[in-house]
Amino acid sequence: MNTKKEILIGLIVGIIANTIGTLLYILIFSDLSVSETYKAAVAQEHVGSLLALGAVLNLIAFFGFLRIKRDNRAKGVLLATILTAFIILYYKVF
């Protein structure tokens, strides 16, 4: 397949995995609803922490792609993780 297409697929999988991981963390460990938890995280400046905990699912996607020899898709997941790191950095600095 086309290398750019494979990396894009990995990037999309990484973003979806991060989103699902964040939502799962909120649903499992928070007593509030998703929107209330997000509002509380913004008020307490913990959005970066929520995103970081959600990025744990990217590990599963990354190593899963490496295991089935889809290295370019794993690169896309790595790019999604780096993008998440920059978003976390933005929330921590500003």
C-alpha positions, 0 to 999 in steps of 0.5 A: 500500500501507499506509505502515506495512506498507511501512516494516515490510517495509523494516525487516525487509529491513534487519535481514536484510541486516545479518545476512547482511552480518555472516555473509558478513564472518565467512565471508570474512575469519575463519579460525574458525567463525561461533560461534567468531568471535562468541565471540572478538568478544565476548571482545575487545569487537569485536561492534560492529565486526562489526555495523557491517561487516555493515551495509554491505549495508543500503546496497545495500537502501536505494539499491535501494529508492530506485531502484525508487521504494519510499521507505517501504521505504527508510525502513524500511531506514534505521530498521534501520540506526539500530537497528543504530547503537544496538546498536553504541553499547550494545556500545561503552558497556557 
